[in-house]
Amino acid sequence: MEALTEVGSSFSITRNDDLEDFSGLDLLSSVGGAFNVDDNSSLDSLDGLVQLKTIGGALTIFKNNDLQQIDALTTLTSVGGSISIDYNDELLNVDGLLGIKSLVNGKILIRFNPDLENLAGFANLVGAVSSIDIQGNDSLANLNGLEGVVSTKLGTLVRSCPELQNLSGLNGLKSVGSLTVKDND
């Protein structure tokens, strides 16, 4: 697949126990629909996706136990749906998302990534999103990186992040559908 530059619809890599990275997809620049990386127990990086610029649907990174970083996504500038990063036991940060500047009508869901230390990868995101759902990130000390989000029409939830010290990363919010900050102790 070394010549592949575009996937017209969805891209799904699911339950590949020996897959360690995405070598061989170095020219992939566009996915027309959803982009799902789910339940790949040996995947430790997204290396090989260094040319990916646009995803037409949601970006989901779910239950990749050895995934430590998503830095290969730094060229990604557009996601047409929600960003969901859940249950990645060794993920340290989301720095690979720094190229994303807007997420119109999309949700930010960052849940149950016990080693996740920060959200700085969202630092260039500006404007409104549908909702923010941050839960169960045991090592997350602050929400810095979300300062550019000005509204969440469905709401903002920050829950069960025992190392959370402050909410200053939400200082840019001007309106929310609801706000729940709960069980962060």
C-alpha angles and dihedrals in degrees: 000000000000092000095050111122103160141030109198098204131008130348116208129174107179136168101354103151097190099040110117102173143342100267109159095041093081094128098047106121106159140037114186097204139014122343112211128180105177137170101345102153099195099039106121101168143006091237110154095048094086094127098047107126107158138033114185095201138023125327111222125181107177135171102344098153098195098038107125103168143008097203092132088075094068091113091056108113104161135046116174097201141019128324112227121180110173140160098002101148099198103031108130102184145348096233091135089074096065092109094063111100103170139021105187112195091353130124128228109220116178108167139163101353099143097192097043106127103180148000096223090128088077093057094111095047110113132180136017129343128183094243146334119225115181113171141156098003099146098191099041108119099176144001096239111150096050095079093108094060107101102179144012109195094192095039149260125267125185111176142159099004100138096188094051109128103176146356097230091123087071094056092112094061113114099168137015134179088224137344124214124174108174145158097002096149 
